Amino acid sequence: MYAVIFRAKPGIQDDEYGKTVARMRDLAFDKYGCLDFVAVTEGDQEIAISYWEDEASIKAWKSDAEHSLAQEAGRSKWYESYIVQVVEIKREYKFNT
């Protein structure tokens, strides 16, 4: 299993931003097999973690045309900066799930 960690410093996030985020989330799940998605904002930092079965799904998601347009909008108006990390999950521990 893999995780994509998106850490950003938000800029101006308007109504279009909220609609785009919802659409991108649906697209990731419905078309590319995203397993889970969690996002939080604290202070001036937004962190989103999505979980994927394989790296091929992540690459397909990254190159999706609609996702590419959303990324452009993110760079031009919704985020001051961001970093994306793709990691492989080697172990997982659970308690009372």
VMD Tcl script that draws the C-alpha trace (Angstrom):
set ca {
  {0.00 0.00 0.00}
  {1.09 3.58 -0.72}
  {0.20 6.97 0.68}
  {0.33 10.39 -0.93}
  {0.97 13.16 1.59}
  {0.00 16.65 0.43}
  {1.16 19.49 2.72}
  {0.23 23.01 1.74}
  {0.12 26.59 2.86}
  {-3.33 27.71 1.66}
  {-3.92 30.94 -0.20}
  {-7.40 32.20 -1.09}
  {-9.85 29.31 -1.09}
  {-13.13 30.38 -2.67}
  {-16.34 28.48 -3.49}
  {-14.74 27.08 -6.64}
  {-12.00 25.59 -4.47}
  {-14.51 23.65 -2.35}
  {-16.31 22.32 -5.42}
  {-13.05 21.32 -7.07}
  {-11.79 19.52 -3.96}
  {-15.05 17.53 -3.75}
  {-14.85 16.65 -7.45}
  {-11.19 15.58 -7.22}
  {-11.95 13.41 -4.22}
  {-14.83 11.69 -6.03}
  {-12.67 11.20 -9.13}
  {-9.83 9.68 -7.09}
  {-12.17 7.15 -5.51}
  {-14.40 6.37 -8.50}
  {-11.89 6.28 -11.35}
  {-8.49 5.60 -9.79}
  {-9.16 3.33 -6.82}
  {-8.21 5.61 -3.94}
  {-8.70 3.56 -0.77}
  {-9.05 6.34 1.80}
  {-8.59 10.09 2.07}
  {-8.14 12.25 5.17}
  {-7.58 16.02 5.25}
  {-7.09 18.49 8.09}
  {-6.22 22.16 8.42}
  {-4.39 23.53 11.41}
  {-3.17 27.09 11.60}
  {-1.65 27.98 8.26}
  {-1.11 24.40 7.13}
  {-3.31 21.94 5.27}
  {-2.43 18.26 5.25}
  {-4.17 15.63 3.13}
  {-3.24 11.96 3.04}
  {-4.65 9.60 0.46}
  {-4.09 5.84 0.43}
  {-3.61 3.74 -2.69}
  {-3.11 0.07 -3.54}
  {-0.23 0.66 -5.96}
  {2.01 3.28 -7.47}
  {0.48 2.87 -10.94}
  {-2.86 4.15 -9.62}
  {-1.14 7.20 -8.14}
  {0.62 7.96 -11.44}
  {-2.64 7.58 -13.37}
  {-4.36 9.94 -10.92}
  {-1.56 12.50 -11.19}
  {-1.76 12.55 -14.99}
  {-5.58 12.80 -15.20}
  {-6.52 15.82 -17.37}
  {-9.13 17.16 -14.93}
  {-6.72 16.73 -12.02}
  {-4.02 18.60 -14.00}
  {-6.37 21.58 -14.40}
  {-7.11 21.53 -10.67}
  {-3.37 21.48 -9.96}
  {-2.87 24.53 -12.18}
  {-5.61 26.40 -10.31}
  {-4.00 25.35 -7.04}
  {-0.67 26.82 -8.06}
  {-2.14 30.01 -9.49}
  {-4.65 30.93 -6.76}
  {-5.47 28.43 -4.00}
  {-2.05 27.66 -2.51}
  {0.95 29.76 -1.60}
  {3.11 26.63 -1.56}
  {2.84 22.87 -1.27}
  {4.84 19.66 -1.18}
  {3.73 16.20 -2.27}
  {5.34 13.05 -0.91}
  {4.62 9.51 -2.13}
  {5.53 6.86 0.41}
  {5.25 3.10 0.59}
  {3.69 1.77 3.77}
  {5.89 -1.01 5.09}
  {3.94 -1.85 8.25}
  {0.60 -1.00 9.78}
  {-0.55 -1.37 13.37}
  {-4.11 -1.10 14.61}
  {-5.93 -0.87 17.89}
  {-9.66 -1.38 18.31}
  {-10.74 -0.70 14.74}
}
mol new
graphics top color blue
foreach p $ca { graphics top sphere $p radius 0.5 }
foreach p [lrange $ca 0 end-1] q [lrange $ca 1 end] { graphics top cylinder $p $q radius 0.2 }
display resetview
